[in-house]
């Protein structure tokens, strides 16, 4: 017990140092800790987020609790950190939005001298009144048998241990007035992470695509890979496939998938864990994974962006996402009631009830279609004839008459179904097949959601072999970790926490996944790798935040960052070890199902709940509005 207590005090001491150095809180200043407005939990975007929900701008509010401190403390001031500390141009520090500390500090001067209470907040008055009337105030920690709290004397001891140290005082002076992610950047890391690579694909996408304020990174990463082959086949210069076309049919398909899941779970109470996860809404939003993109392309095809351009609502999708989600929840409740009434009171069996319900469900989906078409424009039907007119990079005029399905099959130059999703999940056994329960978009889609779990070196080798063969690579990662969005650097050695705080982040990938500290929340494309003496040094990453973000739209990613923060790579079969391909293609292979809420089920797109990404999105929004003269 004594050892455990010492360890706990040491951990609290480190936490105290972080608070004091970061927000310049004077001694005894932790007088009020609240759950005042904080970013809502990441939903898969993923950043899930792997891959899920794009960001929400809603804030959650909690109760403020006030404690009284001695009034003799000098230089008392109030510090209000409503939305967390700033991170320079791009927002907060590299801490997941759902675990960031938010502190309100208020040190009132008590009217009655030392140790007298200061002005009461409304909450404090209410609690005091309740106590005077004999009302018991619930203590959420009352079940803890041992004395687990720390004393005010302990705060004094922590403060005495640091206040006169020169390194602490210097760090306090700098960090209390500056962005941590600017001040703590390691110069040697900046110098080492150059955008030069000895292995790089011959052609990269042009222009650098921009998903703006949406969670469509997984669709952008997929179409970015495909367009390179389309451009090679048709000798194109600047060219993009329509990401909005896939976004539209993804939302329509996800609405249907949600309703089908609601019917399948109709005999369970809404408090059932699967229903709670379903109605939380991760299914109906922007995020996704590679296999979901494959299902969309195989069912609906592809079109050039000229055939279905971007719309405001596909590029800034939070409002239409919220409307569609509310409607499908409403429809799902109605369908549940219909099904249960028909099977319990009407005497119909399962199949008979579904046959009665199908026409009503189709009418509901018609309403969803109208919402999407109104907000983004009517897309081409997958079998509708389209005319694509263009000039190639030699300025030769071309004209192609096709359909979206034929374009995907015959003219894009790439077979999406040839890719295999490889994941690195150190929690689970390597060499096994995994899936995630109830993850999908197209009901009974052509592509089952499956991953092969491999060790990290196999994952890297498959990616590098693809790049050596002039083939770009779709991948998913936790992009909010150890990242500089302004400089375009992803490196675990980017920030020097140890010199400033006397501590560093020590959890490995497995521990971070198990504790919810990390998950796949963003998808991008690899276009290069630097290899020295057989060792991977750094990787070139094409992002989808436009050319003004990162380094002209690109990241340089250290190999150690790949190890710690890359979760999924999609490689064509010829770059994957034959034994793994055989297992993947064998219909008798056992597939291990993970729960819907497992980190591997996170949908890429969730990262837009990350404050630093939200700032980047606000920058993009401002540029777009200025371009439109708004």
N, C-alpha and C positions, 0 to 999 in steps of 0.2 A: 504493500500500500504506500509506504514511504517513497519507494522508487517511482511509482506511478504518479504520486503527488508532485515530486520534483520535476518529472518529465512534463506534466501538465503546466506547472509554473513556468518552465523554460519555454514551452510553446506559446503561452500567453505573453511572455516577455517579448518574444519575436513579433507577435501580433501587435503588441503595444508600440514597438519600434516602428513598424510599418505605419501605424496610425499617426504617430508623432512626426516622423520625418516627412510623411506625404502631405498632411494637411496643416502642419505647424500648430498642433494643439498644445497649449501650455499645460503645465502640470495640473493634475486633477481635472482636466477638461473634458473627459469622457462622461459628461453629465446626462446626456440624453442620446440614446440610440433608438432609432425608429425605422419602421418600414415605410418611410415616406416615399413619394413616387419613384418607382424603379422600373426599368424596362421589364416587360412581361417575359415569361419564360420562353426560351427559344422553341419555336415550333417548326416542324418540318414540313434554316431555310436556310443553310441549309443551307449555314453556315451553316436540325435538327438538327435542315437542317439538315444526305447523306443521303432516300433523300427526301426532306419534308417541307415544312411550311415556310413560306416567306414571311417577312417581318410584319409585325403589327405595331402601330404607333400608340396603342393604348397603354395606360399606366395603371398600376395597381396601388391602392392606398391602404395604409395600415394605421394602427393606433400609436400615438406618441406617448411615451412613458417618461416622466420627469423624476429625477432624484435630486436631493438637496446636498450641496457641497459647502465647505467652509467659506465664509464670505471674505476671509482675510487673504485669499489667494490674489496676488497682484496681476495686473494686466488681463483682467477677465474680459472676454469678448464672445460674441456668438458667431458660429460658423455654420452655414447651411449648405450642405452638398446634396441638393435635391436629385440630381441625375448623375451623380458620380463625377469624379475628377475629369478634367479635359485631357485630351490626347493630341494636342496640337491641331493639325489640320483635319485629322480623321477621327477624333473622338477619344473614347476611354481607353484604359490600359488593356493588356491582353489577358483579361479575366472573363470567363463566360458571363454573358449578361444575366443569367439566372443565379449567379453566385457572387456578384459584385457587392461590396460593402457600401451602404449609403448611410451617412452619419449626419444628424442634426445636433449641433452643440449649442447650448445656451447656458451661460453662467450668470444668473442674476445676483445683484448686490442685495443681500438680505437687509431688511430695515432694522432688525434688532441686533446687529453686531455679529460677532463670530458665531458660526454654527447655527445661525437663524435661517429659517426657510425664506426663499425668495418668492416672487409673485407666482401664484399657481396658474397653471394652464387650465382650460376648461376640463380636460380629462382628469387632471390632478384634483380639481375641486369636486368633480363627480365621485371619484374614488374616496376622497376624504369624507364627503357626505354619506356615502354608502357605509363607511366604517363607523361613523358616528351613530348611524341608525342600526348598527349591529349586523349589517350585511357583510357576508364573507366574500372576499375577493379571491378568485381562483388563482392559484399559483401553478403554472404549467410544469414546474420542475419539482412539485411536491413528491413525486414518486421516487426521486433520487434518495437513496438511503444515506449515503455518506455526504459530508459537507463539501459539495463540489464547487461552491462559489469562491471567488477570490475577494480578499479584503481591501479596504482603502489603503491600509498600511502596505500591502503588496504593490499597489500602484506607486506609492512613494519609493519603494525599493527599486522598482524598475526604472523610475525616473532618475534616481540617484546614480544608477549604474551607467547611464548614458549621457546625462546632461553636460558633463564637463569634458567629454571625449572630443578632441579636435575633429576627428573624422565624422562623428555624428553631427557636430555643430555646422560643419561645412555642408554636409549632405542636407541638413535641415534648411539651411539658408538658401540653397539652390532649389531643392525639390518643392519647397513650400511656395515657390513663385514660378515654377516652370513645369512643363509637361514631362512626366516621367519617361515617356517614350521618345522624347527628343534628347533629354539630358543623358540618359543611361545607354544610348547607343554606343556599342564598342567600336572604336575607330578601326581597329585591326580587322574586324568583321566586314565593315564597309569596304575597306581596301581589298579584301580577299574576294568578295562577292561581285566580281565583274561580269558583265554581260558578254562574255566571249566563250565559245564552245567549239571543241574540235569535232563534234558529231552533231549535225543539224540537218533537218529535212530541207530539201532543195527549194521548196516553196511553202510560204506561210500565208495565212489568210489575210486578205486585204479587202476592205479596211478592217482594223481591229473592231470587233463587234461590241455593242453596248446594250446590256439588258436593262439599263436605267433602273427605275424603282420597281423591280419585279424579282421574283424568285426563280427565274427560268434558266439558271446557270447550267443545269444538266442538259436542257435542250440546246442552248447555245454551244456548249462544249461538243455535243453530238453533231450539230450542223456545221460547226467549225471544222471538225474532222472530215465530214463528207464533202464540204465545199472545196477542199484542197484537191480532191480527186475529180470533182466536177470541173473545176477550173483547168486542171491538167487535160482532161478529156476534150473540153471545148475550147481550149486555148484562151482562157478568159483572163482579164486583168482584175479590177475590183468587182467583187461578186459576193452576194449573200443569198442563202436560202431563206425562206420565210419561216422564222421562228414563231411568228404569230399564228400561222396556219396550224402548226402542231399544238400550240398553246390552246387554241380554240377547241380542237377536237379532244385534247387531253381533259379540259374542264368538262366537256359534255360527257366524256367517257367516265370520268371520276364521279360525276353526279349519279350516273346509272350504277356504277360500282358501289357507291354508298347505299343507294336504295336496295340493291340486291343483298348487301351485307345486313342491312336493317331487317329485311325479311327473313334472312337465314337465322338471325338472332332474335326473332320476334317472340319466341317462347321463353326467353330469358328476361329477367327483370332489368330495368334500366340501370340499376345499381350494379349489375354484373360487370366485372372488370373489362370484358370485351366490348360491351355496349358503352361503357364510360369512355373507353379509348376511341371507339367509333365516333361518338357524338362530340368528342373533343375537337374533331374537325381536321385532323392531319391529312385525311384522304383527299378532301376537296380544297385544294389550293395549288400554288404554283410548283412546289417542289417535286422531285422525282429521282429516279435512278436510270441507269443505262438500259436495263431490260424493259422498263416502261416506255422508253423512247423507241425501242425496237418494235414493241407491240403497236405503237401509234403509226410508225412508218409502214409496217406490213399491212395494216388495215386501211389507212387513209392516204398513204403516199407522201410525196414531197412536192413543193412548188418553189420556183424562184421568188425572191422577195418582191419582185415587180408584179407578180400575179396576185399577191396578197400582202400589201405593205403593213408596216407597223401602225398601230392606232394608239391613241393616248392611253386607253384602258388596258391594252396589253403591255404597255411599257410602264404603267403606273397602276398596278392591278389590285391594290389593297381594297378599294371600294367595291369593285365588281366581285372580288373574291368573297368579301364579307356578305354581300347580297346573296350570292349563289349559295354560300354555306348556310345562311339562315333559311333559305327556301328549301334546301334539301333536308335540313333538320325537320322543318315543318312537314314536308312530304313524308319523311320516314316515320314520323309519329302517326300520321294518318294511315299509312300502309300497315304498320304494326297493328293498329286497332282493327282495321279491316280483316287482316289475316287471323287474328285471335278470335274475332267475332264469328268468322266463317267456320273456323275449325272447332270452336267450343260450343257455339250456339247454333250455328247453321248446319252442322253435321257433315261438312265437307272434309275430305282428306287433304293432305298437303298439296298434291298436284292439282286437284280441283280448285282449291283456294287460289293458287298461283295463276291458274288459267283465268279466273275471274278478275284477278287484280291486274294482270298485264296491261289491258287497255287503259286502265286508270293511271298506271305508271307511265305509259307512253304519253299520255296527255300532260302529266307533270313534267316529263322531260321536254315536251314541246315548249313549256313556259321557260325552262332553263335555256333552251336554244334561242328563244326570242331575246332574253336578257343578254346573252353573249353576242348575238348578231347585232343587237342595237348598240352595244358598247364597243364592239370591235369591227363591225361590218360583216356582211354575209361572205363566208369563205367559199371557194369552189367545192363542188361535190367531188368526192374521190374519183368518180367515173365521168366527170364533166370535162369536155374538151377545152383546153386552154391554148393560147397562142403565146409563145415566148419569142420575142424579137430582141436581138442584141447585136453588138459589134464585138468581135474578139480583140485580143490585144494587138493584132496586126491591122485593126480597123476594118476588117471584113464583115459585111452585114450577113447575119444569119437569122433564120426563122424556123422555129420548131413548133409543130402542132402535136399536142400530146394530152394526156390526162395526168392527174397527180399520181395515180397508181403506176401508170406506165413510165412516168418520169423517174420515180423511185426505182423501178425495176430495170429500166433499159437505158436511162440517160444520165443518171447522177454519177456513175462510175464507181460505186461503192456498195458492197453488200453488208448491211448492218447486222444481219443475222449470223455473220461469220465470226463476230466478236464473242469472246468468253469473258465473263466477269470473274476476276481473281481478287480475293480479299486477303488482307493481313489482319487477323483477329487473334491476338495472343491468348485470349481467354479460352479458346476452343482448339480442338485437335486439328493439326495440319493434315492435308491430303484428303479431307472429307468434304462432302457436298452439304451446303446449307441453304435454307430458304427462310423467309419470314412469313409467319401466318398472316393471312388477310391483307397482304401487300399487293396492290395492283391498280390498274386503271381500266383496261379493256377486259370485260368479263369474258372468260374462256379465250383469252388472247392466244396468239400463235406461239408466244414465248413465255415459258414458265420462269418465274423469278428464281434463279439459282446462282450460287457462288461456289467457287472452289477456294477453300482456305489454304493458303500457302505461307511458308516462311518469308521473311522480308527480302532475303537475297534472291529467291525465285521471282518475287514480284518485280524487283529491280531489273533482273536479267531479262525477263519478258518485255519490259518497257524499253530497255536499251537495245535489245535485238530488233524490236520494231523500228526504232529511230535509225539504227544503222541501215535498215532496209528502206529508208525514206518514207516511213509510215508514222504519222503523228498518233498520239495516244490520248484517249479519254481517261481521266482519273478523278477520284474524289478524295477530299482531304478536310482537315479542320483548319481553315485558313486564318482564323483569328489568333492562332498561337504564334508567338515570336515573329510577328510580321510588321513590316513597315510598308504601308500602302502608298505613301508618298514617294519612297525610294525604290519600291519594287523589290524588296528583299524578304525572303523567308529563310530564317536561320536560327537555330536554337541558341546560338551564341551571340545573338544580336543585342540583347540587353544585359547589362552588367548589374544584376541585382545584388550580388554578394558584397561588392565594395560599398554600396549605398546602405544596405540593410543588414549586412552580416548574415544573410541567409539566401538560399536559392531554391528553385523549384526542383523537387527530387522524385516526384512520382513518375514511374515508367508508363508506357502506353497501356499495359494491362490494367494497372491501378487507376489510371485516368478514365478508362472505359467503365470499369466497375463502379466508380464513384460518381459517374455522370459529368466528369470534368472535361471529357473530350468525346467527340463523335464526328462523323462525316457530315459537313454542312455546306460544302461548296464543291462544284465540279469545274474543272478547267482542262486544258489540253497541253501535253508535253510536246515540244518541237525540237528539243536538243538536249545533249548531255555532254559533259566534259569528263574524259576518262584519262587517267595518268597511271601508267604501269599496271593496267588492269583494274584500277580502283576508281569507283565513281566519286567525283569531286563535287559537281554541281549540275543542276538541271535547268533547262530553259522552259518557261511556262507562259503560254498565251492565255490571258484572262479575257473576261467579257465585260469589262467596265469602261470601255472606250480608250482611245489613245492618250487621253489626258491623265489617266490614272496610272499608278505604278510607274514603270520606266517605259514610256511610250506604249503602254498597254501590256507590258510583259513583267513577269517576276523572274528573278534568279533564285533558285531554291537549293540550299545546301543539301548534301547527301544525308547528313544527320537529321535534318528537318524531314526529309522523305521518310526516314526510318520511324520517326516519332509521330508524324502527323498525316501520312498518306494511308488511306484505308482500302482503296479499291483502284484497280487498274483493269482496263479492258484491252485485251490483246487478241489478234486474229489467231486462228487455230495453229497456223504454221509456226508461230512464235512461242507456243505453249508446249511443255514436255508431252510427248505422245501418250504416256501413261495417264496423265491428267485429262487429256482430251477424250481418251477412251472411257474413262470414268464419267466424264461430263455427259457424253453422248449415250451411254448405256442406260436404257430405260429401267433396268433392274437395279441400278445403283441406289443405295439407301440415301435419302435426302433428309437431313436433320432439320426440323422446324424450330426456329426461334420465335419467341413471343413477339406480338406486334410492336410492343414498346421497347424491344431490344435496340441497343445502339446501332446495330447493323441494319435496322429498318429505318433509320433516320433518312429523311429525304433531303437531297441537296437543294439548297434554296433557303434553308433555315437560317443561314448566317445573317440574313438581313435583319434579324433581331439584335445583332451585335452592334453596340453603339458606334464603334468606329466605322462600320459599314453604313450605318444610318447616316452618318455625317457625309460619307462619300456619296450616298444616294441623294442627299439634299443638294450637294454640289452639282450633281448631274441634273437634278430637277431645275435648279436655277439656270443652268446653261440652256436647257431645253426651252424654258419659258422665255428667256431672252431671245432665243433664236426665232420663236414664234411671235415676238413682239408683245408678250403678255406682261 
